[in-house]
Amino acid sequence: MKNKYFFCIQSSKRDNHNQKIFSVEHSLINYFSKNNIELYLSNPYFKYKNLKYYDGLIITGGNDVFKNKKNFCPIRFNFEENIIYKFLNLKKPIIAICYGFQRLNLYFGGRVTSGRKTSKFNNKYQHDIEIDFENIKLKTYTNHYHDDSIKVKNLSKKLKTIAIDPVSNTVEAAYSLKNKVYAIQWHPERKYSNKNLDKFLFKTFFSLL
């Protein structure tokens, strides 16, 4: 795949001086670089008019979708509402990771369940999942760094399931060819994910577009 340039929505957090900053993990930038995708780190205070020049959108993890939680960021949440709408209209691919998956599911009319799900963990950050995608069915594993989740029954009708956690009955990955959306609940750039699986799913999704 030739080099692509993706518009990237950053996560919000507070630094050591209690100042709010927007940032992206170095490991995420490195992960996408290896997949020939360069990230343009967005500024939610800026109004973007020429999004058509980007090849796609990435919605990163790092925040909460619930307004009553401390990591909810209203500036980011409202910014995403507008940006998602624009990229869908442009018919450009959207990659959503962790919080990004939950945010996108809400945008499409789905629901998110608050609180850490009950699952069978291989260690603190790893659990088993089942894949059913493009005639490929297998049992494997991936990482888990999130508290909130998407139950199978709460997945938006506009998204199709790629992977589930059968113990907790939650959706771990989903997609939409019509809307060019690829969404995963895990972090492919962090430890304890199945790197071969990540590579396969990523490559397969883009080959279908």
Secondary structure, DSSP 8 states (H G I E B T S, - for coil): ---EEEEEE-EEEE-TTS-EEEE--HHHHHHHHHTTEEEEE--TTS----GGGSSEEEE--SSBSSTTSTTB-HHHHHHHHHHHHHHHHHT--EEEETHHHHHHHHHTT---B-S-----EEETTEEEEEEEETTEEEEEEEE---S-B-BGGGS-TT-EEEEEETTTTEEEEEEETTTTEEEESS-TTSTTS-HHHHHHHHHHHHHH-
